[in-house]
Amino acid sequence: MLVGISIPNLSHYLTNEALRKTSREFKLLSRTAYLEAIQGFKATQIRLDPLSLTIVYKESPESALKTMQFANGVNYEFKYWEDSRWRVPIRNDEENQQYWTFDPSGLCEPLQIRFTKDESWIELTMDPLTGNPSDEAYYLE
């Protein structure tokens, strides 16, 4: 009987842990892109692909400085400052590729990003002055 009760709780725990880990990795990735832009005096971008996020130099988007892969079942959507609706990342396509840009001056585009798995989610609002989260919201089952 105890095994039957604990299995759903373990499933929720694993889902929540996958989202927390993704959130931590994204914070580290954004900090790395921010510091790379400032210290290297080159604009950097995080390429927003469906299965990964990759730091690249703005003038050479084929360069990959660091990549973050998503855990199985974790998805994300994002909003730029002017967006009223969430965007889903599109497949890697040069013409329509989506990026989050970090300027060497220390500024970055305002961005909200939401990581989801099943019914749980973690949402981060990124500060354009620091590249760090200014607000975090979550719903974890």
MOCORJO-V345220 format. One record per residue. N is the residue number from 0. SS is DSSP state (h for helix, s for strand, l for the rest). NEAR is the number of other ideal C-beta (glycine too) atoms within 10 Angstrom. D_LAST is the distance of its C-alpha to the last C-alpha in Angstrom with 2 decimals. Layout:
BEGIN
N;SS;NEAR;D_LAST
N;SS;NEAR;D_LAST
END
This chain:
BEGIN
0;l;5;21.81
1;h;6;19.81
2;h;6;19.19
3;h;7;17.71
4;h;8;15.23
5;h;11;14.27
6;h;9;13.83
7;h;10;10.47
8;h;9;9.28
9;h;9;11.15
10;h;12;9.72
11;h;14;6.09
12;h;13;8.35
13;h;13;10.55
14;h;20;8.40
15;h;17;7.42
16;h;13;11.09
17;h;19;12.46
18;h;23;11.30
19;h;15;12.64
20;h;13;15.73
21;h;23;16.31
22;h;19;16.21
23;h;11;18.65
24;h;16;20.85
25;h;21;21.08
26;h;16;22.17
27;h;12;24.76
28;h;20;25.91
29;h;26;26.45
30;h;13;28.30
31;h;18;30.42
32;h;25;31.36
33;h;22;32.26
34;h;14;34.43
35;h;18;36.02
36;h;25;37.13
37;h;16;38.61
38;h;9;40.24
39;h;12;41.47
40;l;8;42.68
41;l;15;41.17
42;l;18;38.52
43;s;26;35.44
44;s;22;32.71
45;s;29;29.32
46;s;19;29.64
47;s;22;26.56
48;l;18;26.52
49;l;12;23.91
50;l;12;23.33
51;s;14;24.40
52;s;23;25.46
53;s;21;29.01
54;s;23;31.22
55;s;21;34.67
56;s;17;37.78
57;l;16;38.32
58;l;9;41.90
59;s;8;41.03
60;l;14;37.66
61;l;8;38.39
62;l;12;38.17
63;l;12;34.92
64;l;15;34.54
65;s;15;31.01
66;s;15;28.29
67;s;16;24.54
68;s;13;23.13
69;l;19;19.54
70;l;15;17.64
71;l;7;17.53
72;l;12;15.17
73;l;20;14.53
74;s;15;16.24
75;s;22;17.28
76;s;17;19.17
77;s;20;21.39
78;s;17;23.77
79;s;12;27.16
80;l;9;28.63
81;l;6;30.44
82;l;11;27.75
83;l;5;26.39
84;l;7;24.05
85;l;13;21.73
86;s;13;23.65
87;s;12;22.68
88;l;18;24.63
89;l;12;27.68
90;l;9;29.39
91;l;15;31.79
92;l;9;34.76
93;l;7;37.31
94;l;4;38.13
95;l;8;34.61
96;l;16;32.86
97;l;17;30.40
98;s;15;30.54
99;s;23;29.43
100;s;15;32.73
101;s;27;33.71
102;l;16;37.26
103;l;15;39.58
104;l;10;40.07
105;l;14;36.57
106;l;15;34.98
107;s;25;32.25
108;l;16;31.03
109;l;16;28.30
110;s;21;25.08
111;s;18;21.46
112;s;23;19.14
113;s;17;15.56
114;s;25;13.90
115;s;18;11.51
116;s;23;10.18
117;l;14;9.19
118;l;10;7.18
119;s;18;5.85
120;s;18;8.97
121;s;23;11.32
122;s;21;14.60
123;s;22;17.86
124;s;15;21.11
125;s;23;23.97
126;l;15;27.11
127;l;15;30.28
128;l;11;32.40
129;l;14;30.55
130;l;25;28.17
131;l;13;25.46
132;s;17;22.35
133;s;12;23.52
134;s;10;20.17
135;s;11;16.51
136;s;11;13.55
137;s;15;9.86
138;s;11;6.59
139;l;15;3.78
140;l;13;0.00
END
